[in-house]
Each structure stands twice: as structure tokens, then as C-alpha cells.
Amino acid sequence: AITAPTRTRTGDANLSEFKIIQTEIIDVADPNLLNSVTIQFTDPTTYSINGAGAYAYASGDEITINGSRFTISGTPQAGDAVSLLGRGGYGV
């Protein structure tokens, strides 16, 4: 059996009920593909990656990082998080 190199997970302490509706690998050659990252929403329209940056977000936007892309539906609240987990990653 082939195991997917990454997976996504929402944070256990999330306040909203947004859902991850699609995850896909778009670049298997990305050197960071197996690295785990945490996307944390600072408000419903902005998120950071591993605590850095301020990236604009609207419900249904694709989030692309480390050779992976995923989409969420719903409106996240400040403090909500999503982890993109490489093999062996545990995330939020």
C-alpha cells in the first residue's frame, strides 16, 4: 500500500467548525513536502504559517505550501489552526 506523504488536521481547540474539503499534492519534488507546518488564523481573513507572515484568506481560497494545496470551507476565527503534517508529524 502507498501512504500519502502528507495529511491535514484541524486544531482540537478551534472555536469555529470550518472543514478541510480537499487536500492534494501538487509538487512531489518540493524539498519541504514532508515538513509539517501550522497555519494559524489571526482573524477570519488572515493567517500565519508557523507564526510568521500575514496571508490574506477568504472562505474557499486554496492554501498552497510545501508542495501541497488544500481548501477549507467555513469561516475560521482568531486562534483556529490547521496543520499540514509530513510523515511522522503530529501538529496542533
TASUL-V327594 format. One record per backbone hydrogen bond with DSSP energy under -0.5 kcal/mol. NH is the residue of the N-H (numbers start at 1). CO is the residue of the C=O. Records with the same first field share a line. If there is no record, write none. Layout:
NH->CO ; CO
//
This chain:
7->85
9->83
11->81
12->92
14->11
19->73
21->19 ; 71
22->71
24->69
26->24 ; 67
27->67
30->27
33->30
35->32
37->84
39->82
40->38 ; 48
41->80
42->46
43->46
46->43
47->55
48->40
49->52
50->38 ; 48
52->49
55->47
57->45
60->72
61->58
63->70
64->62
65->68
68->65
69->24
70->63
71->22
72->61
73->19
76->74
79->41
80->77
82->39
83->9
84->37
85->7 ; 83
86->84
87->5
89->86
//
